[in-house]
């Protein structure tokens, strides 16, 4: 189960599901939509804020640079 606290796990799943995503053009709104669409995501959409979405983006960005 993914929640808004699972920013790294969300980033990994988004990276897996959207390998073609250009992080220079992905918006926080798009990250929010994609996160809410994840089958394992189970948290209140009202709890999200820009800090959480920015953390997901940062984890995704770093994983693209340093991950495999």
C-alpha positions as CSV (number, residue, x, y, z in Angstrom):
1,X,0.0,0.0,0.0
2,X,1.3,3.4,-0.9
3,X,0.5,6.6,1.0
4,X,1.7,10.2,0.6
5,X,4.5,9.4,3.1
6,X,5.8,6.8,0.6
7,X,7.5,9.3,-1.7
8,X,10.4,7.1,-2.8
9,X,8.2,4.1,-3.4
10,X,5.8,6.3,-5.4
11,X,8.7,7.7,-7.4
12,X,9.9,4.2,-8.3
13,X,6.4,3.1,-9.4
14,X,5.9,6.2,-11.5
15,X,9.3,5.7,-13.1
16,X,8.3,2.1,-13.9
17,X,4.9,3.0,-15.3
18,X,6.0,6.2,-17.2
19,X,9.5,5.4,-18.5
20,X,8.9,7.9,-21.4
21,X,8.2,10.8,-19.0
22,X,10.4,13.8,-19.6
23,X,11.0,15.2,-16.1
24,X,11.8,18.6,-17.5
25,X,8.2,18.9,-18.6
26,X,6.3,16.9,-16.0
27,X,4.2,19.1,-13.7
28,X,3.4,18.6,-10.0
29,X,-0.2,18.3,-11.1
30,X,0.7,15.4,-13.5
31,X,2.6,13.7,-10.7
32,X,-0.5,14.0,-8.5
33,X,-2.8,12.5,-11.2
34,X,-0.4,9.7,-11.9
35,X,0.0,8.9,-8.2
36,X,-3.7,8.8,-7.6
37,X,-4.1,6.4,-10.5
38,X,-1.6,3.9,-9.0
39,X,-3.4,0.7,-8.1
40,X,-1.5,0.4,-4.8
41,X,-2.1,4.0,-3.7
42,X,-4.5,4.3,-0.8
43,X,-4.5,7.7,0.8
44,X,-6.7,10.7,1.0
45,X,-6.2,13.0,-2.1
46,X,-7.0,16.0,0.1
47,X,-3.8,15.4,2.1
48,X,-1.4,16.1,-0.7
49,X,0.5,19.4,-1.0
50,X,3.3,20.8,-3.1
51,X,6.0,19.7,-0.7
52,X,4.9,16.0,-1.0
53,X,4.7,16.2,-4.8
54,X,8.1,17.9,-4.9
55,X,9.6,15.1,-2.8
56,X,8.2,12.5,-5.2
57,X,9.6,14.5,-8.1
58,X,13.0,14.8,-6.5
59,X,13.1,11.1,-5.7
60,X,12.2,10.3,-9.2
61,X,14.7,12.7,-10.6
62,X,17.5,11.3,-8.4
63,X,16.6,7.7,-9.3
64,X,16.8,8.6,-13.0
65,X,20.3,9.9,-12.4
66,X,21.7,7.4,-9.9
67,X,19.3,4.4,-10.3
68,X,19.4,1.5,-12.7
